Amino acid sequence: MTPLLALSRLIDKISTGVGKLTMWLILVTTLISAGNALMRKIFNISSNSMLEIQWYLFAAVFMLGAGYGLLKNSHVRIDFISSKLSHRTRNWIDVIGILVVLIPFCVIMLRLGWPFFTQALASGEMSQNAGGLMRWPAYVLIPAGFALLMLQGISELIKRVAFLTGKGPDVLEGEDAKSDDQKKLEELEAQTARLLAGEK
């Protein structure tokens, strides 16, 4: 299990690095968007390439940041139900979900997305808009994003199995692992308990 946990830590480092990069891409996208709006309003100048780079970067944030989202447990989860389950049950649900849904879905998307990228790269496909950009940088985000998501899924699977076999901590426990919704739910429950205690 030790080599697998080392692999998991390596994948987590990769996802963290890519996640931090996507945070900077959000800033770049915002600056380009603001620059485009100012140029259009002040100088009545517009550029299709600058408009397209906005959505390329926007797509990069979501596609490349998905693995980081999984690492930080910020993906969609029914916190109201999961918070009521035992630690082992939550981890078993994640193991089944990763094996039955996440990894197969990523494999399918990799198989479907790769030909779009290779065909666009080979043909030199360009945007249909005048002054637009090459298409392959946008298409490569599909296989790249799902490859990173699948890698992080494997890392999460290793961590869940390590916990279930008694060889690692419960990564679903602790403040860092909790989603924002789960933290809000716990806050509301604590407030309700305080109010009820005050009434008594």
Secondary structure, DSSP 8 states (H G I E B T S, - for coil): -HHHHHHHHHHHHHHHHHHHHHHHHHHHHHHHHHHHHHHHHHH----HHHHHHHHHHHHHHHHHTHHHHHHTT-S---HHHHTTS-HHHHHHHHHHHIIIIIHHHHHHHHHHHHHHHHHHHHHT-B-SSTT--BSHHHHTHHHHHHHHHHHHHHHHHHHHHHHHTTSS--TTSSTTTS-HHHHHHHHHHHHHHHHHHHH-
